[in-house]
Amino acid sequence: MGYVRWRQAMDQALYGRPDGFFVRAGGGPAAHFRTSVHASPLFAGAVLRLARWVDEALDRPDELVVCDIGAGRGELLVELGAQARRQDPGLADRLRLRAVERAERPAELPGWVEWTDRIEPVGAGLVFANEWLDNVPCEIAERDGTGAARYVLVDPATGDERPGELLSREDADWLDAAFGSAAERAELGGTRDRAWAEAVGSLGRGLAVAVDYAHTRADRPPFGTLTGYRAGRQVEPVPDGSCDLTAHVALDACLDAAAAAHRRVTHSLWTTQREALRALGVSGERPPLALASTDPAGYVRALTAAGEAAELTALGGLGSFLWGAQAVDMEIPAGWQTLCP
């Protein structure tokens, strides 16, 4: 294959062949890295609570779609649907759960979870993308000895790199707008901007939320963030299909691109997972010790939940993920309005 740009190499390694990392048969991403979805059912519970907020803001439509983009093997929607059936059968009857993923539909997935390999229109509801944009293939740029930004080329078999041609005007403009002249190396976010704009544009009314490893203008990384994961360990990012390839997302640029593309976007915000989940009722506070004597089993359950909540909201860990939210023809839910800039 020879040396190619990183975007082409990533696309082939992750999606472009039968043994691509995200499309091969088997356990899926959960076998290689731990996301908030896998850390605790509290995460699905928080997304369900967010769906309730959207449902109320939209005056309880006849059908409320929850669309999970980059759904892995459908774990989030399966847990969310199960919780809705236990807690709110009336809402569960109106929920339409849709997974968007390029892998084949898992055989064990319940029939009430839809499965599609493309983003389709959502009349009213919640579009949710957890750790999706960081896996959207992108170009990588690096400055040469003269300060000029060039595409980075990579050998897919070894991960060896070499400098390529100068950036196109479009990519150079994106780099200058997002990073200025400070970055020595950067992932170019045009493909992520377009992907997120497509996701937001699919929504008739409701809320679109992206959760990811991300940065904003205040904290752009100067040397890039591309890395790999395999079997729970961080590894060198070799685009041979053997590992996940992930790079942090310029989340504010994605939000700006979607707002510019779609006039129906009424509000945008970004915040940390810690703050987003706390507003959704996920707290790492320990239960009162007195509960141990009056309800020992309840105390153990509450203590377990507190530990899981602490992991989901821990700064320096999952709690430092960024959440970007955009409302389409509706207000930001009241529970999040204090997070608005």
Secondary structure, 3 states (H helix, E strand, C coil): CCCEEHHHHHHHHHCCCCCCCCCCCCCHHHHCCCCHHHHCHHHHHHHHHHHHHHHHHCCCCCCEEEEEECCCCCHHHHHHHHHHHHHCHHHHHHEEEEEECCCCCCCCCCCCEEEECCCCCEEEEEEEEECCHHHCCCCEEEECCCCCEEEEEECCCCCCEEEEEECCHHHHHHHHHHHCCCCCEEECCHHHHHHHHHHHHCEEEEEEEEEECEECHHHCCCECCCEEEECCEEECCCCCCCCEEECCEEHHHHHHHHHHHCCCEEEEEEEEHHHHHHHCCCCCCCCCCCHHHHCHHHHHHHHHHHHHHHHHHCCCCHHHCEEEEEEECCCCCHHHHHHCC
